[in-house]
Amino acid sequence: MPMKPETMSALNTSEDDLIAGLVSDVRDVFVNMVGTEDLDHLPLQIDVTTHFKECLTAMVGLAGTYNGLVSVHIPWPLAIKFTSLMLGMEVTEVDDDVNDAMGEVANMIAGSFKQHLSKGGSDIQLSTPSVVNGSDYMVTSGSNIENITLKFSANEQWFLVSLTIED
C-alpha cells in the first residue's frame, strides 16, 4: 500500500527514493556484514505482513524528527545461515548468537537508513535492537503509521524488511 502524499511531503522525498535507499542499505549490510552476495530484491512492495510462523523479527526503533521502526522478518533457517556467515562458524539452531546477529543486522540497516530521512541522520536516535522469535506470533505497529515492506530472496528463501514511519 503506497504511503500518503502528505507523509512523503513531510519527509521531503518520494516513496521511490525511500524504497531505493532501503534496498541499497539492505544490500550493503548483507554484502559487507553478513557476507552474502546472493541477495535479490523482489521488485514489489507487499502489504504489511503481521503474522509469522517459525520466524525471527529483529526491530530497531527510530525516534526524533521522525519516529518509526525498522524491522527484519527472517525465517529460522535463513537466520541461522546468515548468523553462520557473520560469525564464520556453523550455527545449527536459533540461539542467543542468532538473536544478537539478527538484532545487529536490523541495527545496521536502521543506522544506514536514517541518513535518507534527514541530513546526516543525527536528529534521529536508534533504540537498542529487540528480537522476537517463535513458532507462531504477530507483530503490530499501532495506528497512524505508514509502512513500506519489501521482500528479498537469499539462498532460495525469502525475508522481509519493513520501515514504519509515524505520520
C-alpha positions as CSV (number, residue, x, y, z in Angstrom):
1,M,0.0,0.0,0.0
2,P,1.5,3.3,-1.0
3,M,2.5,5.9,1.6
4,K,0.3,9.0,1.9
5,P,1.4,12.0,-0.2
6,E,1.3,14.1,3.0
7,T,3.8,11.8,4.6
8,M,6.1,11.9,1.6
9,S,5.9,15.7,1.6
10,A,6.7,15.9,5.3
11,L,9.7,13.6,4.7
12,N,10.7,15.8,1.7
13,T,11.3,12.7,-0.5
14,S,9.4,10.3,-2.8
15,E,8.4,6.8,-2.0
16,D,10.5,5.6,-4.9
17,D,13.6,7.3,-3.3
18,L,12.8,5.8,0.1
19,I,12.5,2.3,-1.4
20,A,15.7,2.7,-3.4
21,G,17.5,3.9,-0.3
22,L,16.2,1.0,1.8
23,V,17.1,-1.6,-0.9
24,S,20.6,-0.2,-1.2
25,D,21.1,-0.2,2.6
26,V,19.9,-3.8,2.9
27,R,22.2,-4.9,0.1
28,D,25.1,-3.1,1.6
29,V,24.6,-4.7,5.1
30,F,24.1,-8.2,3.7
31,V,27.1,-8.0,1.4
32,N,29.5,-6.3,3.8
33,M,28.4,-7.6,7.2
34,V,26.7,-10.9,6.5
35,G,28.9,-11.9,3.6
36,T,26.2,-13.0,1.2
37,E,26.2,-11.9,-2.4
38,D,23.1,-14.0,-3.2
39,L,20.5,-11.3,-2.3
40,D,17.7,-10.2,-4.6
41,H,15.1,-7.5,-4.0
42,L,11.8,-8.9,-5.3
43,P,10.6,-5.7,-7.1
44,L,7.2,-5.2,-5.5
45,Q,6.1,-3.7,-2.3
46,I,3.8,-6.0,-0.3
47,D,1.1,-5.3,2.2
48,V,2.2,-5.4,5.8
49,T,2.6,-9.0,7.0
50,T,2.0,-9.2,10.7
51,H,1.6,-12.9,11.3
52,F,4.7,-15.0,11.3
53,K,5.5,-18.7,11.7
54,E,8.9,-20.2,12.6
55,C,10.4,-16.8,12.0
56,L,12.5,-14.2,13.8
57,T,11.8,-10.5,13.9
58,A,14.5,-8.0,14.7
59,M,13.4,-4.5,15.3
60,V,15.1,-1.1,15.9
61,G,13.1,2.0,16.8
62,L,13.6,5.4,15.3
63,A,13.0,8.5,17.5
64,G,13.5,12.2,16.9
65,T,12.5,14.3,13.9
66,Y,10.8,11.2,12.6
67,N,9.5,8.3,14.7
68,G,9.2,4.8,13.5
69,L,10.6,1.3,13.3
70,V,12.9,-0.7,11.0
71,S,12.2,-4.5,11.2
72,V,13.6,-7.5,9.6
73,H,11.5,-10.7,9.5
74,I,13.6,-13.8,8.7
75,P,12.6,-17.5,8.7
76,W,14.6,-19.5,11.2
77,P,16.7,-21.5,8.6
78,L,17.8,-18.3,6.9
79,A,18.5,-16.5,10.2
80,I,20.7,-19.5,11.1
81,K,22.5,-19.3,7.7
82,F,23.1,-15.6,8.0
83,T,24.4,-15.9,11.5
84,S,26.8,-18.7,10.4
85,L,28.1,-16.4,7.7
86,M,28.5,-13.4,10.0
87,L,30.3,-15.4,12.7
88,G,32.4,-17.6,10.4
89,M,31.2,-20.7,12.3
90,E,28.5,-23.3,12.0
91,V,25.3,-22.4,13.8
92,T,22.7,-25.1,14.0
93,E,19.8,-23.7,16.0
94,V,18.2,-20.4,16.9
95,D,20.0,-19.3,20.0
96,D,21.4,-16.1,21.6
97,D,24.0,-15.8,18.8
98,V,21.3,-15.8,16.2
99,N,19.2,-13.2,18.1
100,D,22.3,-11.0,18.6
101,A,23.4,-11.3,14.9
102,M,19.9,-10.5,13.5
103,G,19.4,-7.7,16.0
104,E,22.7,-6.2,14.8
105,V,21.6,-6.6,11.1
106,A,18.4,-4.6,11.9
107,N,20.5,-2.0,13.8
108,M,22.9,-1.6,10.8
109,I,20.1,-1.2,8.3
110,A,18.3,1.3,10.6
111,G,21.5,3.2,11.2
112,S,22.2,3.5,7.5
113,F,18.6,4.2,6.5
114,K,18.1,7.1,8.9
115,Q,20.6,9.0,6.6
116,H,17.8,9.0,4.0
117,L,15.3,10.7,6.3
118,S,17.4,13.7,7.3
119,K,20.8,15.2,6.5
120,G,23.3,13.0,8.3
121,G,20.6,11.4,10.4
122,S,21.9,13.0,13.6
123,D,18.4,14.2,14.6
124,I,17.1,10.6,14.7
125,Q,18.1,8.2,17.5
126,L,18.0,4.4,17.4
127,S,16.7,2.1,20.1
128,T,18.5,-0.9,21.3
129,P,17.6,-3.8,18.9
130,S,14.7,-6.1,20.1
131,V,14.3,-9.6,18.8
132,V,11.1,-11.7,18.9
133,N,11.0,-15.3,17.6
134,G,8.6,-18.1,17.8
135,S,6.7,-20.8,16.0
136,D,3.6,-18.5,15.6
137,Y,3.4,-14.8,16.5
138,M,2.1,-11.4,15.4
139,V,3.7,-8.0,15.1
140,T,1.7,-4.8,15.0
141,S,2.7,-1.2,15.0
142,G,-0.5,0.6,16.1
143,S,-2.4,3.3,14.3
144,N,-1.3,6.5,12.5
145,I,1.6,4.7,10.8
146,E,2.9,4.5,7.2
147,N,4.7,1.3,6.1
148,I,6.9,0.1,3.4
149,T,7.5,-3.6,3.4
150,L,10.0,-5.1,0.9
151,K,10.6,-8.7,0.1
152,F,14.1,-10.1,-0.6
153,S,15.4,-13.5,-1.5
154,A,18.6,-15.1,-0.5
155,N,19.7,-18.7,-0.7
156,E,16.4,-19.6,-2.4
157,Q,14.5,-18.3,0.7
158,W,12.8,-15.0,1.3
159,F,12.8,-12.4,4.1
160,L,11.1,-9.1,4.7
161,V,12.4,-5.7,5.6
162,S,9.8,-3.1,6.9
163,L,10.0,0.6,7.5
164,T,7.3,2.0,9.6
165,I,7.0,5.8,10.0
166,E,4.6,7.6,12.3
167,D,2.5,10.1,10.3
